[in-house]
Amino acid sequence: MSRLQTPDNLSLKHRCYLSLVRGLARLPLPLLQAVGGVLGRVVYRYGTSYRHHFDGNLVQAFGADAVKKIGPQAQAEAGKAMFELPWLWLHTRAEILQTIRSVEGWHHVAAARAAGKGILFLTPHLGCFEITAQYAASQSDAAPITVLFRPPRQRWSESIMRYGRTRTGMDVAPADLSGVRRLIRALKAGESVGLLPDQVPAVGQGVWVPWFGKPAYSMTLAARLAQTGASVLFAFAQRLPHGQGFALSCRPPSSPLPLDDLAATAAAINQELMKLISSCPEQYLWGYNRYKTPRGSNAQPPEINL
């Protein structure tokens, strides 16, 4: 396991938190995922607000039966996604790469690099979304890769997250205007960028477009980055059962993105994300309040005609 320096001036409570995360990272990955699977269902059972969003999102996407058919496994997978993070952040690159059992579609990456294009990896909160950038950073035809990073409120956890995301071939850009400019420069220079595009952006940084048949405020940043001429690839690392590791895949959009219009591009990206999520709905984080109105906005979601 990699060594992490403790930040200065941390309170005793936060040092205990840091020690707990380090301790969890020392456990075998299959055990962490097993524990996470149990706790994921516990959180669902007792988290009223979380359960409300979780069930509502599933019903919106796949109908009323989805809560029973998909819900139990999705609850467990959400817990696994959280508990595997310490292991992925604090273990060495070599140890992390050993958990990737198969890679599909990487020839798209090689083709983009051969053409001298930047590569925009779009990864929803599906499966093990942390490991896709780690793998890209380890490959000569994808590295270096820069990912957008919004520091958490707790300084002790920022040190771990930043440490896990600033390895060889991998760097972070702040989630502000300077960071966006940095991502654009990286793509224009033929480098790679990783982005989680299924989050609700700040007011003024998105558009209302369909998400599983309902308007959702969706970021335009991914669309802006695609306008650089970079190759857009949708990446996903599926969590294999019983702690066996991950199966990584990446693919281009099923049809060319309409790059002349940000709103249309954002809608097209959402469509591609929904296809990817529908291929493995049990591993998507359904508990996120995807349909919320961004803070500070008085705008109401528009009606959409499907």
NUMAR-606687 format. One line per field, with one value per residue (C-alpha): residue in one letter; x negated, y negated, z. Coordinates in nm, 4 decimals. Layout:
r <- [a / ...]
u <- [X / ...]
v <- [Y / ...]
w <- [Z / ...]
//
This chain:
r <- [m / s / r / l / q / t / p / d / n / l / s / l / k / h / r / c / y / l / s / l / v / r / g / l / a / r / l / p / l / p / l / l / q / a / v / g / g / v / l / g / r / v / v / y / r / y / g / t / s / y / r / h / h / f / d / g / n / l / v / q / a / f / g / a / d / a / v / k / k / i / g / p / q / a / q / a / e / a / g / k / a / m / f / e / l / p / w / l / w / l / h / t / r / a / e / i / l / q / t / i / r / s / v / e / g / w / h / h / v / a / a / a / r / a / a / g / k / g / i / l / f / l / t / p / h / l / g / c / f / e / i / t / a / q / y / a / a / s / q / s / d / a / a / p / i / t / v / l / f / r / p / p / r / q / r / w / s / e / s / i / m / r / y / g / r / t / r / t / g / m / d / v / a / p / a / d / l / s / g / v / r / r / l / i / r / a / l / k / a / g / e / s / v / g / l / l / p / d / q / v / p / a / v / g / q / g / v / w / v / p / w / f / g / k / p / a / y / s / m / t / l / a / a / r / l / a / q / t / g / a / s / v / l / f / a / f / a / q / r / l / p / h / g / q / g / f / a / l / s / c / r / p / p / s / s / p / l / p / l / d / d / l / a / a / t / a / a / a / i / n / q / e / l / m / k / l / i / s / s / c / p / e / q / y / l / w / g / y / n / r / y / k / t / p / r / g / s / n / a / q / p / p / e / i / n / l]
u <- [0.0000 / -0.1264 / -0.2371 / -0.0352 / -0.1649 / 0.0700 / 0.1553 / 0.0340 / 0.2650 / 0.5378 / 0.7600 / 0.7507 / 1.0937 / 0.9825 / 0.6623 / 0.8809 / 1.0872 / 0.7702 / 0.6439 / 0.9752 / 0.9549 / 0.5955 / 0.7026 / 0.9830 / 0.7409 / 0.5312 / 0.8191 / 0.8520 / 1.0629 / 1.3148 / 1.3733 / 1.4244 / 1.6765 / 1.8599 / 1.8860 / 1.9892 / 2.2614 / 2.4170 / 2.3895 / 2.5310 / 2.8562 / 2.8530 / 2.8154 / 3.1012 / 3.3255 / 3.2679 / 3.1869 / 3.5305 / 3.4210 / 3.1694 / 3.4322 / 3.6782 / 3.4361 / 3.3136 / 3.6594 / 3.7866 / 3.4959 / 3.5306 / 3.9048 / 3.8513 / 3.5922 / 3.7355 / 4.0862 / 4.2415 / 4.1103 / 3.7503 / 3.7479 / 3.7913 / 3.6025 / 3.3013 / 3.3151 / 3.1649 / 2.8557 / 2.8184 / 2.8290 / 2.5455 / 2.3407 / 2.3680 / 2.2150 / 1.9382 / 1.8601 / 1.8012 / 1.6038 / 1.3637 / 1.2494 / 0.9898 / 0.8297 / 0.8187 / 0.6844 / 0.4071 / 0.2794 / 0.0065 / 0.0794 / -0.0499 / 0.1868 / 0.4797 / 0.4111 / 0.4044 / 0.7760 / 0.8674 / 0.9478 / 1.0388 / 1.0377 / 1.2715 / 1.2676 / 0.9241 / 0.8481 / 1.0627 / 0.8123 / 0.5178 / 0.6856 / 0.7511 / 0.3930 / 0.2602 / 0.4699 / 0.3186 / 0.6487 / 0.7168 / 0.9361 / 1.2357 / 1.3295 / 1.6865 / 1.7596 / 2.0933 / 2.1263 / 2.1524 / 1.9481 / 1.5995 / 1.5740 / 1.2444 / 1.0459 / 1.1041 / 0.8768 / 0.6189 / 0.6039 / 0.5860 / 0.2978 / 0.1050 / 0.1339 / -0.1025 / 0.1722 / 0.3949 / 0.1549 / 0.1297 / 0.4870 / 0.6321 / 0.9489 / 1.1699 / 1.1407 / 1.3707 / 1.2126 / 1.4373 / 1.5239 / 1.3117 / 0.9398 / 0.8408 / 1.0341 / 0.9010 / 0.5488 / 0.6492 / 0.8522 / 0.5854 / 0.3180 / 0.5167 / 0.5749 / 0.2276 / 0.0237 / -0.2210 / -0.0450 / 0.2527 / 0.3274 / 0.6236 / 0.7722 / 0.9833 / 1.3583 / 1.3549 / 1.2890 / 0.9135 / 0.9657 / 1.1928 / 0.9310 / 0.6736 / 0.8896 / 0.9383 / 0.5638 / 0.4955 / 0.7353 / 0.6017 / 0.2518 / 0.3620 / 0.3815 / 0.6651 / 0.9316 / 1.1612 / 1.5015 / 1.8049 / 2.0820 / 2.3962 / 2.3803 / 2.6059 / 2.3877 / 2.3983 / 2.6574 / 2.5635 / 2.3434 / 2.6072 / 2.9236 / 3.2512 / 3.2480 / 3.4094 / 3.2737 / 3.4724 / 3.7813 / 3.7742 / 3.5994 / 3.2736 / 3.0326 / 2.7273 / 2.3772 / 2.2653 / 1.8969 / 1.8731 / 2.0254 / 1.7796 / 1.4874 / 1.6162 / 1.6143 / 1.2330 / 1.2313 / 1.1293 / 1.2389 / 1.5241 / 1.5248 / 1.7664 / 1.5780 / 1.7146 / 1.5522 / 1.8018 / 1.7576 / 1.7269 / 1.9064 / 1.7462 / 1.4610 / 1.3074 / 1.2067 / 1.3297 / 1.4017 / 1.3237 / 1.4779 / 1.4851 / 1.6715 / 1.7436 / 2.0927 / 2.3338 / 2.3793 / 2.1834 / 2.2504 / 2.4163 / 2.1238 / 2.2636 / 2.5164 / 2.4314 / 2.7831 / 2.8192 / 2.4774 / 2.5635 / 2.8863 / 2.6981 / 2.4409 / 2.7231 / 2.8678 / 2.5342 / 2.4997 / 2.8483 / 2.7645 / 2.4529 / 2.6379 / 2.9176 / 2.6613 / 2.5805 / 2.8417 / 2.7555 / 2.4245 / 2.5474 / 2.5696 / 2.9461 / 2.9503 / 2.8218 / 3.0794 / 3.0356 / 3.3499 / 3.2798 / 3.2798 / 2.9335 / 2.8970 / 2.9673 / 3.1878 / 3.5554 / 3.6023 / 3.8518 / 3.7806 / 3.9460 / 4.1952 / 4.0408 / 4.2017 / 4.0620]
v <- [0.0000 / -0.3492 / -0.5803 / -0.8930 / -1.1852 / -1.3176 / -1.6858 / -1.9297 / -2.0870 / -1.8227 / -1.7859 / -1.4636 / -1.3696 / -1.4118 / -1.2198 / -0.9341 / -0.9520 / -0.9388 / -0.6399 / -0.4619 / -0.5086 / -0.3867 / -0.0851 / -0.0053 / -0.0332 / 0.2457 / 0.4919 / 0.7134 / 0.5550 / 0.8456 / 0.8068 / 0.4304 / 0.4841 / 0.7494 / 0.5197 / 0.2325 / 0.4433 / 0.5097 / 0.1496 / 0.0259 / 0.2022 / 0.0753 / -0.2849 / -0.2358 / -0.0966 / -0.3734 / -0.6721 / -0.8198 / -1.0922 / -0.8622 / -0.5899 / -0.8433 / -0.9538 / -0.5994 / -0.4528 / -0.7567 / -0.7525 / -0.3793 / -0.4058 / -0.7012 / -0.5068 / -0.1556 / -0.1532 / -0.0500 / 0.3073 / 0.1827 / 0.1187 / 0.4909 / 0.6275 / 0.3938 / 0.2183 / 0.4776 / 0.5378 / 0.1668 / 0.0900 / 0.3347 / 0.2110 / -0.1491 / -0.0387 / 0.1460 / -0.1669 / -0.3657 / -0.1047 / -0.0236 / -0.3869 / -0.3757 / -0.0718 / -0.2411 / -0.5692 / -0.4266 / -0.1195 / -0.1289 / -0.1602 / 0.1925 / 0.3367 / 0.1444 / 0.2583 / 0.6212 / 0.5973 / 0.5167 / 0.8551 / 0.7449 / 0.4346 / 0.3899 / 0.1165 / -0.0243 / -0.0341 / -0.3495 / -0.5159 / -0.4030 / -0.5331 / -0.8740 / -0.9082 / -0.7971 / -1.0728 / -1.3274 / -1.4016 / -1.4694 / -1.2132 / -1.3017 / -1.0108 / -1.0480 / -0.8149 / -0.8202 / -0.7136 / -0.3556 / -0.0618 / -0.1553 / -0.5062 / -0.5756 / -0.3064 / -0.4196 / -0.7229 / -0.5155 / -0.2704 / -0.5467 / -0.7090 / -0.3826 / -0.3541 / -0.5385 / -0.6059 / -0.7762 / -0.9395 / -1.2025 / -1.2431 / -1.5351 / -1.4986 / -1.7678 / -1.7818 / -1.9550 / -1.9395 / -1.7983 / -2.0123 / -1.8046 / -1.8741 / -1.5299 / -1.3570 / -1.5973 / -1.4757 / -1.1168 / -1.1984 / -1.4249 / -1.1654 / -0.8967 / -1.1142 / -1.2584 / -0.9549 / -0.9206 / -1.0226 / -1.1677 / -1.5147 / -1.7169 / -2.0508 / -2.2644 / -2.2796 / -2.6458 / -2.8583 / -2.8100 / -2.4352 / -2.4386 / -2.6319 / -2.3782 / -2.0911 / -2.2652 / -2.3242 / -1.9588 / -1.8369 / -2.0795 / -1.9530 / -1.5971 / -1.4827 / -1.3077 / -1.4433 / -1.2476 / -1.3793 / -1.2573 / -1.4161 / -1.3020 / -1.5550 / -1.8581 / -2.1614 / -2.5039 / -2.7515 / -2.8939 / -2.5959 / -2.3608 / -2.3162 / -2.1337 / -1.8229 / -1.4777 / -1.2229 / -0.8993 / -1.0794 / -1.3763 / -1.7156 / -1.7262 / -2.0157 / -1.8775 / -2.0155 / -2.1787 / -2.1375 / -1.7972 / -1.9482 / -2.2400 / -2.0030 / -1.7922 / -2.1063 / -2.1105 / -1.8331 / -1.5690 / -1.2096 / -1.1435 / -0.8006 / -0.6634 / -0.4546 / -0.2105 / 0.0361 / 0.3047 / 0.4548 / 0.8324 / 1.0537 / 1.1946 / 0.9435 / 1.0809 / 0.7370 / 0.5181 / 0.5366 / 0.2085 / 0.0994 / -0.2170 / -0.3107 / -0.6167 / -0.7683 / -0.5551 / -0.8510 / -1.1766 / -1.4433 / -1.7663 / -1.9858 / -2.3096 / -2.3426 / -2.3034 / -2.2097 / -1.9496 / -1.8081 / -1.7872 / -1.6054 / -1.3642 / -1.2945 / -1.2191 / -0.9731 / -0.7920 / -0.7853 / -0.6408 / -0.3629 / -0.2796 / -0.2833 / -0.0674 / 0.1993 / 0.2461 / 0.0598 / 0.2528 / 0.0661 / -0.2923 / -0.5275 / -0.5811 / -0.7593 / -1.0883 / -1.3672 / -1.3968 / -1.6065 / -1.8852 / -2.2511 / -2.4045 / -2.6300 / -2.9945 / -2.9229 / -3.0111 / -2.8374 / -2.5543 / -2.2389 / -2.2692 / -2.0228 / -1.7836 / -1.5966 / -1.2512]
w <- [0.0000 / -0.0839 / 0.1961 / 0.2706 / 0.4702 / 0.7378 / 0.6772 / 0.9416 / 1.2000 / 1.1832 / 1.4866 / 1.6865 / 1.5524 / 1.1927 / 1.2566 / 1.3828 / 1.0638 / 0.8570 / 1.0536 / 0.9991 / 0.6218 / 0.6219 / 0.8222 / 0.5789 / 0.2870 / 0.4394 / 0.4156 / 0.1063 / -0.1673 / -0.1764 / 0.1970 / 0.1645 / -0.1119 / 0.0898 / 0.3921 / 0.1677 / 0.0125 / 0.3530 / 0.4685 / 0.1375 / 0.2159 / 0.5735 / 0.4565 / 0.2124 / 0.4826 / 0.7357 / 0.5119 / 0.4394 / 0.1984 / 0.0301 / -0.0144 / -0.1571 / -0.4298 / -0.4890 / -0.5489 / -0.7369 / -0.9807 / -1.0422 / -1.1051 / -1.3403 / -1.5380 / -1.5513 / -1.4037 / -1.0721 / -1.0829 / -1.0863 / -0.7109 / -0.6476 / -0.9491 / -0.9542 / -0.6174 / -0.3781 / -0.5886 / -0.6647 / -0.2909 / -0.2306 / -0.5257 / -0.4025 / -0.0727 / -0.2535 / -0.4574 / -0.1393 / 0.0551 / -0.2273 / -0.2499 / 0.0319 / -0.1300 / -0.4713 / -0.3354 / -0.1172 / -0.2991 / -0.5600 / -0.9291 / -0.9885 / -0.7278 / -0.8743 / -1.2306 / -1.1187 / -1.0391 / -1.4021 / -1.5571 / -1.9084 / -2.1288 / -2.4236 / -2.6868 / -2.6112 / -2.9836 / -2.9949 / -2.7614 / -2.9720 / -3.2883 / -3.1330 / -3.0134 / -3.3538 / -3.5133 / -3.2754 / -3.1038 / -2.7421 / -2.5673 / -2.3515 / -2.1258 / -1.9986 / -1.7078 / -1.5237 / -1.1595 / -1.2756 / -1.1494 / -1.0312 / -1.1753 / -0.9936 / -1.1702 / -1.5308 / -1.5012 / -1.3119 / -1.5995 / -1.8618 / -1.6728 / -1.6936 / -2.0723 / -2.3052 / -2.5594 / -2.3003 / -2.0533 / -1.9306 / -1.8122 / -1.6166 / -1.4115 / -1.2631 / -0.8844 / -0.6383 / -0.2912 / -0.0176 / 0.2815 / 0.5180 / 0.4787 / 0.6029 / 0.3236 / 0.0609 / 0.1299 / 0.0548 / -0.2550 / -0.3993 / -0.3251 / -0.5050 / -0.8099 / -0.8618 / -0.9557 / -1.2446 / -1.5655 / -1.3770 / -1.2470 / -1.1221 / -1.2248 / -0.9904 / -1.0505 / -1.1505 / -1.4585 / -1.4365 / -1.4220 / -1.7264 / -1.9206 / -1.8149 / -1.9428 / -2.2757 / -2.3112 / -2.2322 / -2.5012 / -2.7616 / -2.6803 / -2.7615 / -2.3996 / -2.2143 / -1.9811 / -1.7490 / -1.6445 / -1.4486 / -1.6577 / -1.4714 / -1.1873 / -1.1404 / -1.2202 / -1.0612 / -1.1842 / -1.5234 / -1.6106 / -1.7486 / -1.9503 / -1.8894 / -2.1085 / -2.0758 / -1.8297 / -1.8336 / -1.9618 / -1.7230 / -1.7484 / -1.5515 / -1.5201 / -1.7010 / -1.7396 / -2.0624 / -1.9728 / -2.1407 / -2.4560 / -2.4471 / -2.4117 / -2.7015 / -2.9175 / -2.8982 / -3.1567 / -2.9044 / -2.9435 / -2.7021 / -2.5386 / -2.2794 / -2.0241 / -1.7682 / -1.5269 / -1.4303 / -1.0855 / -1.1143 / -0.8605 / -0.5454 / -0.5436 / -0.8629 / -0.9927 / -1.2766 / -1.6492 / -1.8237 / -2.1521 / -2.3597 / -2.6757 / -2.8883 / -2.9212 / -3.1221 / -3.3580 / -3.4062 / -3.1452 / -3.2713 / -3.1754 / -3.3176 / -3.0338 / -2.6632 / -2.5546 / -2.8285 / -2.7468 / -2.3763 / -2.4643 / -2.6920 / -2.4197 / -2.1762 / -2.4259 / -2.4496 / -2.0714 / -2.0327 / -2.2784 / -2.0796 / -1.7478 / -1.8904 / -1.9794 / -1.6086 / -1.3991 / -1.0826 / -1.0573 / -1.0958 / -0.7959 / -0.7974 / -0.4620 / -0.6081 / -0.6395 / -1.0159 / -1.0741 / -0.8265 / -0.9262 / -0.8765 / -0.5750 / -0.6525 / -0.9520 / -0.9683 / -1.3009 / -1.3233 / -1.5244 / -1.8650 / -2.0069 / -2.2548 / -2.5401 / -2.5993]
//
